[in-house]
Amino acid sequence: MGNKVEKEKKEKKKTNKYEIYLIMILIIIFLIAILILLLLRGGFARYTGSFSGSASAEVAKPICILEVVDTGTDDELNTYCDVTVKNFNSDNEISEVGMDYAITVTLNDGSAPPTYYWTDGSGTNLGTSLSSTLGFGTKQTNTHKICFVNAGETQVTSNIKFNIHAVQKNP
């Protein structure tokens, strides 16, 4: 029996030695792993990347054409003109944007224009300011009539200038 106890003691000593070696190996592996992580952390912090790309934009073409045609004088010597605003040109290009526009009347020499007013299709007086809207994508023509009051009564010739101010509508 004494031999058995001694044998067991020897085996326990061997097992304890292996456990100690195993623990030491694990500690060394752990320290190496920490060292590697510390070295790689600096490497990752120095990494830079670059990105490249391109972009393009297409600008829509606005078209707003103003035409004025004298339509004559009535019995009260009022002179009338048809003022046409369209969103297409002679090449049949159509505006790619909608617009709000306003038409003003001035004289080339800077003096005050003769008394005038805008009328709708039924002849209703709309006042001295005119604003409207043009669409896009399909041909559109807006015709307005302007009346110069008693313009035929005077012997003065005036060079009247029609100005249009168009602004792109928000979609």
PAZAPA-4460 file (N, C-alpha, C; in steps of 0.05 Angstrom, whole numbers, plus 32768, in hexadecimal, padded with zeros to 4 digits):
% residues 171
    n_x    n_y    n_z   ca_x   ca_y   ca_z    c_x    c_y    c_z   seq   type   mol
   8010   7FE8   8000   8000   8000   8000   8011   8019   8000     1      M     A
   8026   8018   800C   8038   802E   800E   8041   8037   7FF2     2      G     A
   8045   8023   7FE1   804D   802A   7FC6   8038   8039   7FB7     3      N     A
   8020   8031   7FBC   800A   803E   7FAE   8008   805C   7FB5     4      K     A
   800C   8062   7FCE   800A   807D   7FD7   8021   808E   7FCB     5      V     A
   8039   8081   7FCA   8050   808F   7FBF   804C   8094   7FA1     6      E     A
   8041   8080   7F94   803C   8083   7F77   8028   809A   7F72     7      K     A
   8014   809C   7F82   8000   80B0   7F7E   800C   80CC   7F83     8      E     A
   801E   80CE   7F97   802B   80E7   7F9D   803C   80F0   7F86     9      K     A
   804B   80DC   7F79   805C   80E3   7F62   804B   80EC   7F4B    10      K     A
   8034   80DF   7F47   8023   80E7   7F30   8018   8103   7F35    11      E     A
   8011   8109   7F4E   8006   8124   7F54   801C   8139   7F4F    12      K     A
   8035   8133   7F56   804A   8146   7F51   804E   814B   7F33    13      K     A
   804C   8135   7F24   804E   8138   7F07   8037   8149   7EFC    14      K     A
   801F   8144   7F05   8008   8153   7EFD   800B   8171   7F04    15      T     A
   8014   8176   7F1C   8018   8192   7F25   802D   819F   7F13    16      N     A
   8043   8191   7F0C   8057   819D   7EFA   804B   81A4   7EDF    17      K     A
   803B   8192   7ED4   802E   8197   7EBA   801B   81AE   7EBB    18      Y     A
   800C   81B0   7ED1   7FF9   81C7   7ED5   8008   81E1   7ED6    19      E     A
   801F   81E1   7EE4   802F   81FA   7EE6   803A   8201   7ECB    20      I     A
   8045   81EE   7EBC   804F   81F3   7EA1   8038   81FE   7E8F    21      Y     A
   8021   81F2   7E91   800A   81FA   7E81   8002   8217   7E87    22      L     A
   8001   821E   7EA0   7FFA   8239   7EA9   800F   824C   7E9F    23      I     A
   8028   8246   7EA0   803E   8257   7E97   803C   825B   7E79    24      M     A
   8036   8246   7E6A   8033   8248   7E4D   801B   825B   7E46    25      I     A
   8005   8258   7E54   7FEE   8269   7E4F   7FF4   8286   7E55    26      L     A
   8003   828B   7E6B   800B   82A7   7E71   801C   82B3   7E5B    27      I     A
   802F   82A3   7E52   8041   82AC   7E3C   8031   82B2   7E23    28      I     A
   801F   82A0   7E1B   800E   82A5   7E04   7FFD   82BE   7E07    29      I     A
   7FF2   82C1   7E1F   7FE2   82D9   7E25   7FF3   82F3   7E22    30      F     A
   800B   82F3   7E2D   801D   830A   7E2B   8024   8310   7E0E    31      L     A
   8029   82FB   7DFE   8030   82FE   7DE2   8018   830A   7DD3    32      I     A
   8000   8301   7DD9   7FE7   830B   7DCC   7FE4   8329   7DD3    33      A     A
   7FE9   8331   7DEC   7FE6   834D   7DF3   7FFB   835E   7DE4    34      I     A
   8013   8353   7DE2   8029   8361   7DD4   8021   8365   7DB7    35      L     A
   8017   8351   7DAA   800E   8352   7D8E   7FF8   8367   7D8B    36      I     A
   7FE5   8367   7D9D   7FCF   837A   7D9B   7FD9   8397   7D9E    37      L     A
   7FEC   839B   7DB0   7FF7   83B6   7DB3   8005   83BF   7D9A    38      L     A
   8014   83AD   7D8D   8021   83B4   7D74   800E   83B9   7D5E    39      L     A
   7FF9   83A9   7D5C   7FE5   83AC   7D46   7FD4   83C5   7D4A    40      L     A
   7FCF   83CC   7D63   7FBE   83E4   7D68   7FCB   83FC   7D5B    41      R     A
   7FE5   83FF   7D5E   7FF3   8415   7D52   7FF2   8414   7D33    42      G     A
   7FF3   83FC   7D29   7FF1   83F8   7D0C   7FD6   8400   7D01    43      G     A
   7FC1   83F9   7D0F   7FA6   83FF   7D06   7FA0   841D   7D08    44      F     A
   7FAC   842A   7D1C   7FA7   8447   7D20   7FB5   8456   7D09    45      A     A
   7FC9   844C   7CFD   7FD7   845A   7CE7   7FCA   8454   7CCC    46      R     A
   7FB7   8443   7CCA   7FAB   843C   7CB1   7F9A   8453   7CA7    47      Y     A
   7F9D   845A   7C8E   7F8B   846E   7C82   7F7F   8463   7C68    48      T     A
   7F68   846C   7C62   7F5B   8464   7C49   7F54   847C   7C39    49      G     A
   7F52   8478   7C1F   7F49   848E   7C0E   7F32   8483   7BFC    50      S     A
   7F20   8495   7BF8   7F09   848E   7BE7   7F08   84A2   7BD0    51      F     A
   7F00   8499   7BB9   7EFD   84AB   7BA3   7EE2   84A5   7B95    52      S     A
   7ED8   84B8   7B88   7EBF   84B5   7B7A   7EBA   84CC   7B67    53      G     A
   7EA4   84CC   7B5A   7E9D   84E2   7B49   7E7F   84E8   7B4A    54      S     A
   7E78   8500   7B43   7E5C   8508   7B43   7E57   8519   7B2B    55      A     A
   7E3F   8519   7B21   7E38   852A   7B0B   7E1D   8535   7B10    56      S     A
   7E18   854C   7B04   7DFE   8559   7B07   7DF6   8564   7AEB    57      A     A
   7DDC   8563   7AE6   7DD2   856D   7ACD   7DC0   8585   7AD4    58      E     A
   7DC4   859B   7AC7   7DB4   85B3   7ACC   7D9D   85B4   7AB9    59      V     A
   7D85   85B8   7AC3   7D6E   85BA   7AB2   7D6F   85D4   7AA2    60      A     A
   7D64   85D3   7A8A   7D64   85EA   7A78   7D49   85F8   7A7A    61      K     A
   7D4A   8611   7A84   7D31   8620   7A85   7D2C   862F   7A6A    62      P     A
   7D14   862F   7A61   7D0D   863D   7A48   7CF4   864E   7A4F    63      I     A
   7CF6   8668   7A4A   7CDF   867A   7A4F   7CE1   8690   7A3A    64      C     A
   7CCF   868D   7A26   7CD0   869F   7A0F   7CB8   86B3   7A11    65      I     A
   7CBE   86CD   7A0D   7CAA   86E2   7A0E   7CA7   86EE   79F2    66      L     A
   7C8E   86EF   79E9   7C88   86FB   79CF   7C71   870F   79D2    67      E     A
   7C74   8726   79C5   7C5F   873B   79C7   7C55   8741   79AB    68      V     A
   7C3B   8741   79A8   7C2E   8747   798E   7C1A   875D   7991    69      V     A
   7C1C   8773   7982   7C09   8789   7982   7BEF   877F   7975    70      D     A
   7BD9   8781   7984   7BBF   8778   7979   7BAD   878F   7972    71      T     A
   7BB7   87A7   7973   7BA6   87BE   7968   7B9C   87D0   797E    72      G     A
   7B8B   87E2   7974   7B7F   87F7   7985   7B61   87F5   7984    73      T     A
   7B53   87FB   799A   7B36   87FA   799A   7B2B   8817   7995    74      D     A
   7B10   8819   7997   7B03   8833   7992   7B0A   8849   79A7    75      D     A
   7B13   8840   79BE   7B1B   8854   79D3   7B38   885B   79D2    76      E     A
   7B46   8853   79BC   7B62   8857   79B7   7B74   8849   79CB    77      L     A
   7B6A   8833   79D7   7B7B   8822   79E8   7B8A   880F   79D5    78      N     A
   7BA3   880B   79DB   7BB4   87F9   79CA   7BB7   87DF   79DA    79      T     A
   7BB4   87C8   79CB   7BB5   87AE   79D8   7BCD   879E   79CC    80      Y     A
   7BD9   878E   79DC   7BEE   877B   79D3   7BE9   8760   79E0    81      C     A
   7BEE   874B   79D1   7BEE   8730   79DC   7C0B   872A   79E4    82      D     A
   7C0E   8722   79FD   7C29   871B   7A08   7C28   86FD   7A0D    83      V     A
   7C39   86EE   79FE   7C39   86D1   7A00   7C53   86C8   7A0E    84      T     A
   7C50   86B6   7A21   7C67   86AA   7A2F   7C65   868C   7A2B    85      V     A
   7C7B   8680   7A21   7C7A   8664   7A1C   7C93   8656   7A27    86      K     A
   7C91   863C   7A2B   7CA7   862D   7A37   7CB5   861C   7A23    87      N     A
   7CB4   8624   7A0A   7CC3   8615   79F5   7CCD   8629   79E1    88      F     A
   7CE2   8621   79D2   7CEE   8634   79BF   7CE9   862B   79A2    89      N     A
   7CF5   8639   798F   7CF1   8633   7973   7CFD   8618   796A    90      S     A
   7D0F   860D   797A   7D1B   85F3   7975   7D0A   85DD   7981    91      D     A
   7CF3   85E4   798C   7CE1   85D1   799A   7CEE   85C4   79B3    92      N     A
   7D01   85D2   79BF   7D0B   85CA   79D9   7CF8   85D4   79EE    93      E     A
   7CF1   85C2   7A00   7CDD   85C9   7A15   7CEC   85CD   7A30    94      I     A
   7CE3   85E0   7A3F   7CF0   85E6   7A59   7CF0   85CD   7A6B    95      S     A
   7D06   85C9   7A79   7D09   85B2   7A8A   7D01   85B9   7AA7    96      E     A
   7CFA   85D2   7AAC   7CF2   85DA   7AC7   7CD9   85EC   7AC5    97      V     A
   7CC8   85EB   7ADA   7CB1   85FC   7ADC   7CBB   8617   7AE6    98      G     A
   7CAC   862D   7ADF   7CB4   8648   7AE7   7C9C   8658   7AEF    99      M     A
   7CA1   866A   7B03   7C8F   867F   7B09   7C9B   8698   7AFC   100      D     A
   7C8A   86A8   7AEF   7C95   86C0   7AE2   7C84   86D8   7AE7   101      Y     A
   7C90   86EF   7AE3   7C82   8709   7AE5   7C8B   871A   7ACE   102      A     A
   7C78   8729   7AC2   7C7E   873B   7AAC   7C7B   8757   7AB5   103      I     A
   7C8F   8768   7AAF   7C8E   8784   7AB6   7C91   8794   7A9C   104      T     A
   7C87   87AD   7A9C   7C87   87BF   7A85   7C97   87D7   7A8D   105      V     A
   7CAB   87DE   7A7C   7CBB   87F6   7A80   7CC0   8803   7A65   106      T     A
   7CCA   881C   7A66   7CD2   8829   7A4D   7CF0   8828   7A4B   107      L     A
   7CFA   8827   7A32   7D17   8826   7A2E   7D25   883E   7A39   108      N     A
   7D19   8855   7A39   7D26   886D   7A43   7D24   8871   7A61   109      D     A
   7D17   885E   7A6F   7D15   885F   7A8C   7CFD   886F   7A97   110      G     A
   7CEF   887D   7A85   7CD8   888D   7A8E   7CC0   887A   7A94   111      S     A
   7CAB   8886   7AA0   7C94   8876   7AA8   7C85   886C   7A8F   112      A     A
   7C7D   8853   7A8F   7C6E   8849   7A78   7C52   8855   7A77   113      P     A
   7C44   8854   7A60   7C29   885E   7A5F   7C17   884D   7A71   114      P     A
   7BFF   8858   7A78   7BED   8849   7A89   7BE5   882F   7A7B   115      T     A
   7BE6   8819   7A8A   7BDF   87FF   7A7E   7BD3   87ED   7A93   116      Y     A
   7BC7   87D7   7A8A   7BBE   87C2   7A9C   7BBD   87A8   7A8C   117      Y     A
   7BBF   8792   7A9C   7BBD   8777   7A90   7BA0   876E   7A92   118      W     A
   7B98   875E   7A7E   7B7D   8753   7A7F   7B7E   8735   7A7B   119      T     A
   7B69   8727   7A85   7B68   870A   7A81   7B59   8705   7A67   120      D     A
   7B53   86EC   7A61   7B45   86E5   7A48   7B2A   86F1   7A44   121      G     A
   7B1C   86F8   7A5A   7B02   8704   7A58   7B02   8722   7A5A   122      S     A
   7B1A   872F   7A5B   7B1C   874C   7A5B   7B1C   8758   7A77   123      G     A
   7B1D   8748   7A8C   7B1D   8752   7AA7   7B38   875F   7AAD   124      T     A
   7B38   8777   7AB9   7B50   8785   7AC0   7B5E   8777   7AD7   125      N     A
   7B78   8770   7AD3   7B88   8761   7AE7   7B9C   8774   7AF5   126      L     A
   7B9D   878D   7AED   7BB0   87A0   7AF9   7BCA   87A2   7AE9   127      G     A
   7BDE   87AF   7AF5   7BF6   87B5   7AE7   7C0C   87A0   7AEC   128      T     A
   7C07   878C   7AFB   7C1B   8777   7AFF   7C10   875C   7AF6   129      S     A
   7C22   874C   7AEA   7C19   8732   7AE0   7C2E   871E   7AE8   130      L     A
   7C24   8708   7AF3   7C36   86F2   7AF9   7C26   86D8   7AF4   131      S     A
   7C35   86C4   7AEC   7C28   86AA   7AE5   7C3D   8694   7AE7   132      S     A
   7C35   867D   7ADD   7C46   8665   7ADF   7C47   8656   7AC5   133      T     A
   7C5F   864B   7ABF   7C63   8639   7AA8   7C6B   861E   7AB3   134      L     A
   7C61   8609   7AA6   7C69   85EE   7AAD   7C81   85E5   7A9E   135      G     A
   7C87   85CB   7A9F   7C9E   85C0   7A90   7C97   85A5   7A85   136      F     A
   7CA6   859C   7A72   7CA2   8581   7A67   7C8F   8580   7A4F   137      G     A
   7C7B   8591   7A4E   7C69   8593   7A37   7C67   85B0   7A2F   138      T     A
   7C62   85B5   7A16   7C60   85D1   7A0C   7C49   85DF   7A1A   139      K     A
   7C4E   85F8   7A22   7C3A   8608   7A2F   7C3D   8625   7A26   140      Q     A
   7C27   8631   7A1F   7C26   864D   7A16   7C12   865C   7A27   141      T     A
   7C1B   8672   7A34   7C08   8684   7A43   7C07   869E   7A33   142      N     A
   7BEE   86A6   7A2C   7BEA   86BF   7A1E   7BDC   86D3   7A30   143      T     A
   7BE7   86EA   7A33   7BDC   8700   7A43   7BD7   8718   7A31   144      H     A
   7BC3   8728   7A39   7BBD   8740   7A29   7BC3   8758   7A3A   145      K     A
   7BD0   876C   7A2E   7BD6   8785   7A3C   7BC8   879C   7A2D   146      I     A
   7BBD   87AE   7A3C   7BB0   87C6   7A30   7BBE   87DF   7A38   147      C     A
   7BC8   87EF   7A25   7BD3   8809   7A2A   7BBD   881D   7A26   148      F     A
   7BB5   882B   7A3C   7B9D   883C   7A3C   7BA3   8855   7A2B   149      V     A
   7B91   885B   7A18   7B92   8873   7A07   7BAD   8878   79FB   150      N     A
   7BBC   8863   79F5   7BD6   8866   79E9   7BD5   8871   79CD   151      A     A
   7BC0   886D   79BF   7BBE   8877   79A3   7BB7   8894   79A2   152      G     A
   7BB1   88A0   79B9   7BA9   88BC   79B9   7BC0   88CF   79B8   153      E     A
   7BD7   88C6   79C0   7BEF   88D8   79C0   7C00   88D4   79A7   154      T     A
   7C10   88E8   79A1   7C21   88E6   798A   7C3D   88DD   7992   155      Q     A
   7C40   88D3   79AB   7C5A   88CB   79B5   7C5E   88AD   79AF   156      V     A
   7C75   88A7   79A6   7C7D   888B   79A2   7C8E   8882   79B9   157      T     A
   7C86   886C   79C5   7C95   8861   79DC   7CA0   8846   79D5   158      S     A
   7CB9   8842   79DD   7CC6   8828   79DA   7CC1   8818   79F4   159      N     A
   7CAD   8808   79F4   7CA5   87F9   7A0C   7CB5   87DF   7A0D   160      I     A
   7CBF   87D9   7A25   7CCE   87C0   7A29   7CBF   87AE   7A3C   161      K     A
   7CBB   8795   7A33   7CAE   8781   7A44   7CC4   8770   7A51   162      F     A
   7CC5   876F   7A6B   7CD9   8760   7A79   7CCC   8748   7A87   163      N     A
   7CD9   8731   7A85   7CCE   8719   7A92   7CE3   8710   7AA6   164      I     A
   7CD9   870A   7ABE   7CEB   8700   7AD3   7CE0   86E5   7ADB   165      H     A
   7CEF   86D0   7AD4   7CE6   86B5   7AD9   7CF7   86A8   7AEF   166      A     A
   7CEA   8699   7B01   7CF8   868B   7B16   7CF0   866E   7B16   167      V     A
   7D03   865C   7B19   7CFD   863F   7B19   7CEB   8639   7B31   168      Q     A
   7CD6   8629   7B2B   7CC4   8620   7B40   7CD1   860A   7B4F   169      K     A
   7CCB   8608   7B69   7CD5   85F1   7B79   7CC4   85D9   7B72   170      N     A
   7CD1   85C2   7B6E   7CC1   85AA   7B67   7CAE   85A2   7B7C   171      P     A
***
